[in-house]
């Protein structure tokens, strides 16, 4: 067991190192101007190793996508006995915002990352694909515990995206995270109040 744990830790460290090396390269030079070969050399691994951890170049920048799926899973499967899945997901999204988490919160240092994504058609396309993947994953989680799992998954994620994108746009226009976060949380709460009322 100890050997397996060590192996998994080493794999996680290698994956994180690749992402940590690549992200500032993408931000400085633009996603399309950085090659996987350059990333591999900077991270001290082979090109094959990079693709073992990230089948697509876009996934290197979006290295937190697996964590997003884990968070959705944890919220639904770890909810309280009397808590609905929608309420648990609402609590997750509000918590991420309060924490300033990269997957649902705001910090000033995230702005260059967003600019990098917006400047690359490949990254924007991958982000759209990820939305569909998260919706499919959430639908699976809600099957057998929600009468309309696909609809609920779509509405929950659309609600989150609408509020998040509105706040991100404010930051891209120059506002600071400390100024937009309280309003973002209030908007999330109001949006989920409306959603919960419609799903009763």
Beta strands, then each sheet from edge to edge (+ up, - down):
end
